[in-house]
Structures are given as structure tokens and as C-alpha cells.
Amino acid sequence: MQTFKEGILSNISLIQKVVDFDIKQDRLLPLDFTAANIELTNEILDDTDLFSDWVTKKLSANSARYGIGGYNEHRTIYSRSAHFDTGEEPRRLHLGVDIWGPAGTPIYNFLDATVQSFAYNNNLGDYGATIILAYEIDGFKFNALYGHLSLASLNGLEEGKFIPAGTKIAELGAKEENGSWPPHLHFQLINDMGGLKGDYPGVCRFSEREKYLANCPDPDLILKATFS
């Protein structure tokens, strides 16, 4: 059996878009959410509207269609929510890739899949509306979590439903329904869901980094194909 990376690379022609993107005219802007970004003050992080304005202005100033937030990034922004501070060690290590753009931005399924689960994770700083799809490629099974969606994105879903590649599956949610974040997609790959449905940690404790990174491959493997 091939590894996940080998399976994706050998079937790269089957990978379809996650968001609309025209390589000839659209630009991606990496956004830093670590302690190195001193622009993001507590005042901005504590106010979702100010945080949203910061993201919007960054994209506009750089003529970028989307902002990209990194995988395996140790982030200070999670201090804005007690959701990430349970236990002795806070959760700060990001396990997915974020695509920051306007609310209502269409989200698509990149490969034939079935619905593993879905839920409305309605806590401050949580995923909000969430869809998890199950995939298989060359015998390798994995899942993709799509978080911070609009509530309407959950309409008509049922576990086991087949979703063809290229299908529009969701839209980015506004702050009122996406966990109170500036609009963006949290896109995360997960090998083993560990029996979970509708949710999976998108941020882990640094001490658990190796375990979670081993179970959550870098989504850039998929996104490179869709942005190139």
C-alpha cells in the first residue's frame, strides 16, 4: 500500500479545487499568527470586527485574493479564547491550513468523498459549522475537516452521502456562525479520526506535536495542486 503522499502525487490529476483560484491573476498572501507578528495586538484579537478589518486590509494592501495561514505554526492568537486553554498546557500548535477570504466564499470538494460527519461547534473560537469528508486513494483512507463554514452549509447532509469531486460543499461563514472568527476556512487532513464525529482538534499542545502531526498530514500537498 502506498503512503498518503505517494497516493496523492500519483493521482495529482484527479485533485480538484478547494476554492476558486486563477493562477494567472490571483495572489495568495501568507499571514503570520505567531508571536513574531506584533501588529496583532490584544485589542485587535479581542474584537472580531477589528481582527476582520486587519485581515481585509492586509489582503487589499497586497492585492491578494486569499490569505494563507500555516500548518505546524505555533500561534499566539488562540489566547483570545478559553476554548484552547483547558488543562495545564494551552493548545497553540495549528494542525491545518487556513484560507482567509470573504464570508460567502464557495468551498469545493477536491476528490470523490463521502460525508463522515458534520456538526455545529458553537463555542467562542471553535469551528462553528463543520463538515468532515472521508476519502480513499489507492487504498489509503483519510479524512478532511472543513471548519468555520456557514450554517446553511450543513443543510441536506447525511452521514455516508456521496460527494463527487468538484462539488460545491459549503461557503465561508460570518463571525456569528463560524466560532467568532474573521471569515476563513480551516482545512485539515486527518488519517485516523479516533472515533470522533463532527469535530477533531485543529490545534494541539506543543508537547503532543509529534503525535498529532503524524496523524494530520500537511494539507499543502493538496492545496499546491489546486493553486498551481
SULHU-V169175 format. One record per residue. N is the residue number from 0. RES is the residue in one letter. SS is DSSP state (~ for helix, > for strand, _ for the rest). Layout:
BEGIN
n: [N:N]
res: [RES:RES]
ss: [SS:SS]
END
This chain:
BEGIN
n: [0:1:2:3:4:5:6:7:8:9:10:11:12:13:14:15:16:17:18:19:20:21:22:23:24:25:26:27:28:29:30:31:32:33:34:35:36:37:38:39:40:41:42:43:44:45:46:47:48:49:50:51:52:53:54:55:56:57:58:59:60:61:62:63:64:65:66:67:68:69:70:71:72:73:74:75:76:77:78:79:80:81:82:83:84:85:86:87:88:89:90:91:92:93:94:95:96:97:98:99:100:101:102:103:104:105:106:107:108:109:110:111:112:113:114:115:116:117:118:119:120:121:122:123:124:125:126:127:128:129:130:131:132:133:134:135:136:137:138:139:140:141:142:143:144:145:146:147:148:149:150:151:152:153:154:155:156:157:158:159:160:161:162:163:164:165:166:167:168:169:170:171:172:173:174:175:176:177:178:179:180:181:182:183:184:185:186:187:188:189:190:191:192:193:194:195:196:197:198:199:200:201:202:203:204:205:206:207:208:209:210:211:212:213:214:215:216:217:218:219:220:221:222:223:224:225:226:227]
res: [M:Q:T:F:K:E:G:I:L:S:N:I:S:L:I:Q:K:V:V:D:F:D:I:K:Q:D:R:L:L:P:L:D:F:T:A:A:N:I:E:L:T:N:E:I:L:D:D:T:D:L:F:S:D:W:V:T:K:K:L:S:A:N:S:A:R:Y:G:I:G:G:Y:N:E:H:R:T:I:Y:S:R:S:A:H:F:D:T:G:E:E:P:R:R:L:H:L:G:V:D:I:W:G:P:A:G:T:P:I:Y:N:F:L:D:A:T:V:Q:S:F:A:Y:N:N:N:L:G:D:Y:G:A:T:I:I:L:A:Y:E:I:D:G:F:K:F:N:A:L:Y:G:H:L:S:L:A:S:L:N:G:L:E:E:G:K:F:I:P:A:G:T:K:I:A:E:L:G:A:K:E:E:N:G:S:W:P:P:H:L:H:F:Q:L:I:N:D:M:G:G:L:K:G:D:Y:P:G:V:C:R:F:S:E:R:E:K:Y:L:A:N:C:P:D:P:D:L:I:L:K:A:T:F:S]
ss: [_:_:_:~:~:~:~:~:~:~:_:~:~:~:_:_:_:_:_:_:_:_:_:_:_:_:_:>:>:>:>:_:_:_:_:_:_:_:_:_:_:~:~:~:~:_:_:~:~:~:~:~:~:~:~:~:~:~:~:~:~:_:_:_:_:>:>:>:>:_:_:_:>:>:_:_:~:~:~:~:_:~:~:~:_:_:_:_:_:_:_:_:>:>:_:_:>:>:>:>:_:_:_:_:_:>:>:>:_:_:_:_:>:>:>:>:>:>:>:>:>:_:_:_:_:_:_:>:>:>:>:>:>:>:>:>:>:_:_:>:>:>:>:>:>:>:>:>:>:_:~:~:~:~:_:_:_:_:_:_:_:>:>:_:_:_:_:>:>:>:>:>:_:_:_:_:_:_:_:_:_:_:_:>:>:>:>:>:>:>:_:_:_:_:_:_:_:_:_:_:_:_:>:>:_:~:~:~:~:~:~:~:~:~:~:_:_:_:_:~:~:~:~:~:~:~:_:_]
END
